[in-house]
Amino acid sequence: MRNHTTESSPHPAVAFIVTHYPPATGFGGVCESGYGLSSAMAKIGLPIDVVTSDAGKDVRIPFQSFRKYEQDNLKIHPFRYVYNERSCFSFSSKKWIQSIIKKNDIVYVNGIYTHPATIGARCARQAKKPHIVATRNGLDPWMMRIKYIKKMLGFFTYVKTDLLGTDCIHVTAEREMEACIGMGIKGPFTIIPNGIDVSRFAVLPDTNRSEIFWPILKGRKVVLFMSRLSKQKGLDMLIPLWRHIIKKYPDALLVIAGPDYLGYGETVRQMANNSEYSDSILFTGNVEGERKLSLLSRAEIFILPSYSENFGNVVAEAMACSVPVITTRETPWQELDQVGCGCCVPAEENFIRDALDGMLSLNDHERKQMGVRGKKIISEKYTWDIAARKLITVCHAVLNGSDIPLYPTPWGKE
């Protein structure tokens, strides 16, 4: 690792290299985290330059559409990708990235494996510019199984070099750090969980609003899954175990909301359609805006039975809406049990089934009290402002050549 020593500045200028950025949707937490951190840091007062592709989900985003997401301190510099809307190969990205890196004090590379992330880390090294790389769960053992050969080739060809050559590796949980160490990456690390914009969930639609969009919800106990339809999310456990739940709670309805991922959505739909309880499962497709909020407002229980999560933004969003949560120990949400706002169980069908059974057996008041406790935790610990201030602390440590704090204190909140 290289050490850099500069004079401390209250407002270092930060270049964010991100593969996808709003108005892009459907790219999961990596896109959301890049926007959340950069936007929050700009609101605090740091000058932010964002370099991103024009890739949207099955669409190319007009450059002018990014202007809506700019602020006084945040400017967006989109480039045109050539192919593959996920990895976003581009001939022009290097020129943009080099020019933006040159005029900023420090570089933040959001993610690994994509072309912009690789070029961003490489350009920062070549320019001897202090930089931080966020792995975004890219080295998790479960995630590495997907396209294993391709990912291992990528790891040894460029990702390992990028991580060994950076000044700091940002992970969101200890398990993500352990995955990096297991691949021979020794740090230094900083652990900064993601956040959410709690203001988006301050005023929710009436609980009956969702019934206008989906009349089948009327009179049902709604168990909500809201995430990408991918193998990682544990739907292959959730749908089979639902037969036990619906026998005991015939008024229950499993709502599966989210975009397809690599064609797995069709597999999940066939799994549900081939069951004898398909009329108790509703697929809504991807939901945003009012429809998303109306489902969160209507849900009695939120469930995310993932095999692997570095954070799980949707868990935090559900908690911000006062919805009790069931998830697995393969996520960093063990505190659900400690706080009494949900259940965090092993990623096995019988444990998930028992947790769901237990929570459905509670009365409305008991579930609401769990939700209230969850909302309090989010507002105290998991906002983008808190995450951004922790990252600012790390930026100062990198720029000053100080030790990188594993658990940074929020800047300005000491």
N, C-alpha and C positions, 0 to 999 in steps of 0.2 A: 504494500500500500504506500502511496505517496503522502507526504505531509505538506500542507500549505499553511503559511502564516501571513495574514494580512491584518491591517488595522480593523478593529471592530467597527461595524456600521450598524446603526439602528434599523436601516432599511436596505439590506442587500438586494440587488436586482437578480431575479431568478428566471432562468429559461426552463420552461416545462416542455419536454419532448413526449408527446402522447400520440398513440396511434389513432384513437377515435375520441371525438369531443362533441358535445351537444352543438347542433340539434340531432346528432346521431343517436339512435336508440337501438336496443337489441343486442348490445355487445357486453352486457353484464356489468359487474362491479368495477372492472378496470376502467371503463369509460367514466362511470359515475365518480370514482375516486379521483381521477385526474381533474375533473371539473370541480368537485367539492373542495379539494385542497387548494387549487390555484385560485378559485373564486374567493375562498375565505382569506387566503393570504393577501390578495389584492384589497379586500375590504379592510384589513388591518393596516394597510398602507404600503405594502411592498410593491415595487414595480415588477410586473409579471409579463413575460412574453411566452405565448403558447404556440408551438409548432405542431400541426396535426394534419392528417389526411382529409380529403373530401369524401371519404367513404361513409355511406350510410348503409342500412340494412336493405340490400337489393336496390339501392338507389345511389346516385351520385349527388352530393350536397352542393348547391350553388355557393360560391364563395361569399356572396353578400348575405347569405343566411346566417353566417357565423357572427355578423355584426351585433345581432340581438344579445349575444352572450358576452360582449365586451363591457368593460368598465373603464373608469378614468385611469386606473392603474393596471388594467389588463388588456392586452392586445393579442389578437389571434392571427396567426400567419398560416393559412391553409396551403397545402400543395396538392397537386393532382396525382393520385395513385394510378399505376398502369394496370395491374391485375391483382386478384385475390383481395377481396374486401376485408379479410381478417388480418393477413400479414402485411398488406398494403405496400407491395414493392413499388418503388418510384425512382425514376431517373433524376427528378428535380429536387427530391427531398434533401440530398446532401448539401446542395448549394444553400438552401434555406436554413438548414440546421447550422451550418458553419457560420453564416452571417449573424444569426441570432445568438449563438454561443459566444461569439466574439465580443458582443456589447453587454453581456451580463456577467455578474460576479460569480454565480454558481449555477450548475445545471442539475435538473431533476429529471431522470429518465423513468417514465411510468410504465413498467412492464419489461418482459424479456421475450425473446423469440421473434418478435415482429421486426420487419425491416426498419421502420423509423427508430425503434428502440436500439437496435444494433448499430445503426449509423450514428445515433445520438451519443451512445457510450464511446464509440470509436473516435468520433470527432472531438469529444471532450478530452479523451486521453491524448490525442495528437496535439491539441491546443494547450495541453497541460492546465486545463481548467478544472477547478474543484467540482466534483459531481457526486450525486447520490443515485443509486439504482434501486427501484422497488421491484421485488420479484413477483408480487401479486400471485403467490401460491403456484408459480410456474414449475417449481421443482418438487411439489408434493408427490409422494410415491404413487398414490392412486391416480393422480392426473397424468403422471408420466406413462402409465400403462396405455393411455389413449395415443395411438400412433407412436408406439414406443421406439421403433427403430429410427423414425424421422426425428423424434425429439432428442434421442441420444446423439445422433449425428450433429444436430444443431447445438447441443450442449457442448460437445467436445470441439466443434468447429469455431464457435464464436461466443456462446453464452458464458462459458467458464472464463474465458479471457476477459469478458466485460465485467464479470463479478469480481475476479481477482484484481482487476485494474481500477476499481472504483474506490473512492474515499470512504464510503459508507453504504451499507445495504439496509434498506428499509423493509422490514417485515411487519405484519399486523398482529402476529401472535407468536408465542413460543414454539408451537408446533411447526410453523412456517420456517423459523430459524433452524430448528432441528432437522428439517428436510434439507436445507441448504448445507448444513454441516455434514449430513449423510452423503452428500455429493462432493465432499472435499472442499467446500467453501467455508472459510474460517472467519469471515467478517472483516472489519468490525460491523456489528449489527446495531440497529436501533429498533425498538418495538413501539410502533405507534398504531393503535387500532384505527379503523376508519371511523367516520362520523356520518351524521345525516343532517339535513337542514330541517330542524324541528319546526320552523315556521310553516313549512308546507303542510304540516299535520295539525296545526293549532286549531283550525276550524274544519270540522268534518261534515260531510253531507248527513242528512237525516238517515237513520238506520234503515228506513224503508225505501230510500232513493234507489238502491240497487235493484229493487223489484220492478222498477220501470224498464230497466235494461234486460233483466232476466226474471220474468214472472215466476219461474219455477222455485225461486228462493222463498216465496211467501210461505210462512208457517213452518219453515225448516230450520234445524240447527246446523249452521254453516261451519264446516271445517275447511279452512282456506289454505291451499298451497299456491304460492305466487313466486315463480322463478322461471328460469329457462328450463325447457323440457329436454334435459340431458341425462345421460347415464349417471353422472355424478350426484344427481339430486335424490336418488333413492326411491324413485317412483315404482321401480320393480318390486319394492317391498310394500309401499303404501297401497297400491291398487289390490294386490292379493289379500292383504290383511283387512281390507275394507269389508269383505264379506262377513267377518266376525262382528264388526261394528254395526253394520246395517241390520243384522239379525236382532241385536240387543236394543238398538236405537233406530227404529224404522223411520223416524222423522229427520234423521241426519242426512246431510247432503255434502258430498265432497266436491269442492269447487277447485278446479285446476286451471290456474291463470298464468300465462306466460308464453313467450315465443318459442318456436321450434329451434332446436340446435342440432345441426348436422343430420337432419332427418329422423332424429329419435322421437319426435313428437308423434309421427305416424305409428311407430311401434307401440307407444303408450296408448294411443287411441284404440288400436286393435286389441290390446290387452284388456281395456275396459269394455269395449263393444262385445268381445267374446265371452264376457262374464254374465252371470245371471242377475247381476245387480247394477247393470249399466245405467238404469234409469235413476240411480242415486249418485251418479257422477256427472258433473257438468264441466265441459271444456269451454272456456271463454275466449281462447286465443290471447294475444298480447293485450294488456290494458294499460292505459296511461291516463293522466289527468283525472277528471271527475269519476270515470268508471273505476279506476284504481282505488281512489279514495272511498268510493261508495262500497266497494267490496271489503276494504279494511274496516270501515265503519260497521258493516253488517256482520262480520265474522264473530262467532263465539270463540273459536280457537284458530290459531295459526300453526301450521306444521311445515317443517323443512327437514325431512329425514335423510340428510346428505351423507354421502360417504366421505366427503372432503369439502371443507370450506376454510379459507383463511380468515374470513370475517362473517360474511352473510349479511349484506346490507338490508335485505328484506326482513330479517329477524329484528333489527333495530327499528325499522319502519313500523312493523306490527306493534312492537312495544310502545313506540311513540303514539300509536293510536289506541293505547290501553287494551290491547288484545293479548291474552296469555298465550305463551309459545311452547311448542314441543319441538325439540331438535335433538341432534345426536352429539355424542362426545367427540365426534370427528370435526366439530366446529369449536370455536373458542368461547362458547357460551355456558360454561359450567356454573357460572354465578346465578343462572336462572333458578336452580334449586336452593341456593344459599339465600337469595333475596325473597324467594317465594312468589315468583312471577311466571313460573313455567316449569318445564321438565327437560332435563338434558340426560339422555339415556344412551346406552350402547347402540351402535348402528346395526341392530338385528331386529327382525320382524316382530318377534314376540315381545321384546321390550317396548317397541314403538306402539304396538297394539295395546299393551297394558296401560301405557301412559295416556293414550287417547281414551281408552275406556274409563280410566280414573278421572280424567278431566271432564268428560261428558257427564259423568255421574254427579258432578258438583251442581249446586244450584246457581242461578244467574248472579246472585249477590257475591257468592264466593269467587266466581270467575272474574267478576268486575273488580273485586279487591285485588286479585292477582294482577290484573291489567293496570290498575292505579300504581302499584309498586313498580311495575316494569317501566311505565312512563317516567317516573321519578328518576330511575337509574339512567335512562337515556339522556334526560336533560342535564344531569349532573356530570356524566362521563363521556358521552358519545355524540358530541356535536362536531361539525366541521371546524368551528372556531377553535375548539380545544385541540383537535388534531393538527390544525394549521399552526397553532402556537407551539406545539411540541416540535413540529418540523422546523420552525424558525429557530428554536433552541439548538437543534442539530445543525442547521446551516451555519450558525455562528461558531459552533464547535469546529466544524470542518474548516471554515475560513480562518479561524484563529489557531489552527493546529492543535486544538485541545483534544483530550480523550472524548470519544464519542459516547454519550450516555445511552445505556441500554434502555432505561426507562426515563425518557426526558421529562423535565418539568415544563409546563406550558409557559412560553415566553410572555413576560408582562404580568404573570400571575403568581410570581414567587412570594 
